[in-house]
Structure formats: C-alpha cells, structure tokens
Amino acid sequence: MDEQELRKQAHDLDVTVWVGKGGLDPVVEELSDQLAERDLVKVKFLRAARGGTTVEELTEDLAGRVDAQVIETRGNTGVLYR
C-alpha cells in the first residue's frame, strides 16, 4: 500500500495512544500491541510529553522503538504503520 493511500486511511482514524508527561516508555508496549492488531495507529502527543522536542522527533523515536514507519505528523499527532 502506498503512502498516499495510508494517509487517506489515517484521516478517519481515532487517536488510540496518548503520550503524556510519562514520555514514550509507558506507551511502547501498548503501541506495539495495537500495531500487531491493525496496520495504522494514530498517536497524540500532549504538551507535557513534548518538552523541548518536536512532534516529528517524538514520532520518529517512537517508530524506531516499535519497528514502525511514520506515515505523517500533523499538529500534535503522528500516524504509524507496520
């Protein structure tokens, strides 16, 4: 499936993973489980999680931890694909 088609699918997805002040570590296992069940997962980064980094950097870091691909980042959300 090409990236444009994945972006279309991601548009209607609900956010199912929220990253808060605990950072990325607490959500890695949950995200991995969700990616095993479905191909696309939308992640929302709350202000407390961002600190001095960008949503793009956090999404890339999270994707590396769960062996996924970043499809897009928009605002405070990122979409991951496996």
C-alpha positions as CSV (number, residue, x, y, z in Angstrom):
1,M,0.0,0.0,0.0
2,D,1.4,3.4,-0.9
3,E,1.9,6.3,1.5
4,Q,-0.9,8.4,0.0
5,E,-3.4,5.6,0.4
6,L,-2.3,5.1,4.0
7,R,-2.7,8.9,4.7
8,K,-6.3,8.7,3.4
9,Q,-7.0,5.8,5.7
10,A,-5.4,7.6,8.7
11,H,-7.6,10.6,8.2
12,D,-10.6,8.9,9.7
13,L,-8.7,7.1,12.4
14,D,-9.4,7.9,16.0
15,V,-6.4,8.6,18.4
16,T,-5.8,5.4,20.4
17,V,-2.5,6.1,22.0
18,W,-1.8,9.3,24.1
19,V,1.7,10.2,25.1
20,G,1.7,12.3,28.3
21,K,4.2,13.5,30.9
22,G,5.5,10.0,31.4
23,G,7.1,10.2,28.0
24,L,7.4,7.4,25.4
25,D,8.4,4.5,27.6
26,P,5.0,3.8,29.1
27,V,3.3,3.6,25.7
28,V,5.8,1.5,23.7
29,E,4.2,-1.9,24.6
30,E,0.7,-0.7,24.1
31,L,1.5,0.8,20.7
32,S,3.3,-2.4,19.7
33,D,0.2,-4.5,20.6
34,Q,-2.0,-2.1,18.7
35,L,0.2,-2.3,15.6
36,A,0.1,-6.1,15.7
37,E,-3.7,-5.9,15.6
38,R,-4.1,-3.2,12.9
39,D,-1.8,-1.6,10.4
40,L,-2.3,2.1,11.3
41,V,-2.3,3.7,14.7
42,K,-2.7,7.4,15.5
43,V,-0.8,8.8,18.4
44,K,-1.4,12.1,20.2
45,F,1.4,13.9,22.0
46,L,0.2,16.0,24.9
47,R,2.0,19.2,25.7
48,A,3.7,17.7,28.8
49,A,5.3,15.0,26.6
50,R,6.8,17.3,24.2
51,G,9.2,19.2,26.5
52,G,11.9,20.7,24.3
53,T,11.3,18.3,21.3
54,T,9.1,18.4,18.3
55,V,6.2,16.1,17.5
56,E,8.2,14.9,14.5
57,E,11.2,13.9,16.6
58,L,9.0,12.1,19.1
59,T,7.1,10.3,16.4
60,E,10.4,9.1,14.8
61,D,11.7,8.0,18.1
62,L,8.6,6.1,18.9
63,A,8.5,4.5,15.4
64,G,12.1,3.3,16.0
65,R,11.2,1.6,19.3
66,V,8.3,-0.4,17.8
67,D,9.8,-1.0,14.4
68,A,7.2,1.0,12.5
69,Q,7.1,3.6,9.8
70,V,6.0,7.2,10.2
71,I,3.2,7.9,7.7
72,E,2.6,11.5,8.7
73,T,2.7,14.0,11.6
74,R,0.2,16.8,11.8
75,G,-0.2,19.2,14.7
76,N,0.2,17.2,17.8
77,T,-0.5,13.8,16.3
78,G,1.5,11.2,14.4
79,V,0.5,8.2,12.4
80,L,2.5,5.0,12.5
81,Y,2.3,2.0,10.2
82,R,3.7,-1.6,10.5
